[in-house]
C-alpha cells in the first residue's frame, strides 16, 4: 500500500471559467444592511422587495447587448442599489465581451461628501472578474447630479488605467436620490 504522505501527482487546478447565464441575476458584492447603509432602517419586507426588484433587473442585464442597448435599465439598476445611501459609495458593474453584466460591486465607501477611489483596486477587481468592460458608478447623497471636476478627473484616470489591461469604460453613472445621470449620455466620457 502506498504511503499517503508520499509525493503524489496532483491534478493542476482547473482555471475558473465565467459563464454568464441569462436566467440568473447579476451577483452583487458589498451590499448589506450595515448601519451606514440606507437598508439598515428598512423593514425586512422592504429589503426583500428591493432585493426582488434588483434580481429582476439584474436578470435583464444578463441578456446579450442589453447594457449598451438599454442604458436606462443600467441607470435604474444602479439607482436601486445606491440611491438611498447616506454616504458616498463607488461601485463598478463588470461586463463580459458581449456587454452582459458579470457582477456589480460596491468597492469603496466614503463620507457624506467624498470617497477615496484607488485605480489599482479597480483594475485588480476588473481582472479578477474577467471583465472586458465596466460601468463605473457613484452617488451624491446631496442629490446633485452634476459631475464635479474631481468626478471627471477620476473617470479619465480610471479609463486610462483600465485601458492598459484592455478593459473599456462604457459609462460613469452618478446617482442622486431617485435620479441618475450618465456621463456618456452627456458627452463627458
N, C-alpha and C positions, 0 to 999 in steps of 0.2 A: 504494500500500500504506500502511495506517495505521501511524503511529508507535506502537510497543509501550509507550512511556512516556507517551503522552498519557492524559489523564483519560478513562478508560472507565468506564461504569457497571458496577458490580459488584452481583451479586445479594446482597441482605441475608442475613446468616447465618440459617439456619433455627433456630428455638428447639428446644432439645433436649426431646424428649418421653420420658417414662418409661413403658415398657411392662413390666408385670410378667408374666413367663411362668411358669406353674405348673411346668413341667418343669425349670427352671433352679434352681440352688442360690442361696441368698442371698449376694450379694457381701460379702466380709469385708475390712475395711481395718484396717491397723495390726497385723496378726498377723505373726509371724515367729519365727525361731529364734535371735534375738539372745541375748547372754549373760545378759540379765536375764529371759528367758523360760524357763518350765519346759520348753518344747520343745527348748531348746538341748541338753540332756543326753540326749534321746531318740534312739534309733537311727532311721535313715531309715525302716525298716519300721514302727516305732511311730508316727512322724509321719504316715506315709501312711495308717495305719489311722484315726488321729484325723481326718485330713482327709476321709477317705471317710465316716466317721460324721457329720461336720459337714455334708457335702454332702447326705447322705440326709435328715437332719433339716431342713436348710435348704430342700430341695425341698418338704417337707411344710408348712413355714411359708409357702410361697408360695400355698397353696390359699386361696380366699376364706374369710374369717372364722376361720381356724384359730387365729390368735393369741388371739382372745377366747374361742374355744370350747375351746381346749386350753392353759391356762397351764402345765401340767406340761411340755409339749413345749418351750415357750419357756424354762422354767427349765433343762431338760436341755441345750438348745442353748447357752445362756449358760454353764452349768456346764462343758460340754465345752471351751468357749473359754478360760475364765479360772480354773477351779477349781484348777489346779495352779500358778498364778502365785505367785511368792515375794515379790512386791511388790504394793502396791495398784494396780489399774488401774480406770479408769472408762470404761464403754462405753455406747453408745446403739444400740438397734435402731430403725430408721426404718420407718414403716408408711405404706401408702397409705390412701386413703379407705375401702377395703374391709377394712382391717386386715391386709393381706398384707405380708409383710416386703419392704422395698425393699433394705436393706443393713444390715450390722452393722459398727460402727466402734469401735475402741479409741481413744478421744480423748485420754486423759491417763494417764500412768504416774507413780507416786509412789515412796514409800519403803515400808518394811516396815509402817508404821502409818498412813500417810496419803497422800493425793494431793490436789493442788490442782485444782479444777474451776472453769472460767471460764464463767459463764452465756452471755456474749456469743458464745463459740465454739460452744457447744451450739446456740444459736439459729441462728447462721450456718450450721452444718452441716445442721441440720434444713431450713432454707430451700433450701440447695444440693441436697439430695436430693429436694426437693418433697414432704416428709413431711406427712401430715395428723395423725399421732400418733407417739408414741415410747414405747419401754420403756427405762427407764434401768437400768443395772446396774453394780455394782462388787463387788470381792471383799474379803474379810477374810482375809489369809494366816494369821491366828491360828486360823481355823476357827470363831470365834464368829459366829453368825448374827444375834445381836441387833442391831437398828439403834440406833446411838448417837443422841444428841440432835443431833449435827452432821449425821448422815445425814438425819434428819427435817427439819432446817432447810434443808439443801441441796435436798432433794426439793421442799419448798414454794417455795423461791426459783426453782428451775428451772421448776416448774409455773406460777408467776406470770409469769416471763419468756417462756416459750413460749406462754402464753395470749394475750399481746399480739400474736402473729402467727398466731393461730388454729391452734396445734398442741397437741393434747391429750397429757397424760402419762397413760398407761394403767396403768403399774406401775413399781416400782423393785425390782429383784431383787438380793438380797445373796447372794453365793456364798461358802461356806467349805468348802474341800476338795471332798468329794463330795456336799455338801448345798447346797440353795438355798432361800431364803426370799423370798416375795412380800410386799412391804409392802401391796399392795392386798388380798391374801387375809386379812391380819390386821387390816385396818381402819385402816392408817396413811396411806392415800392419799386 
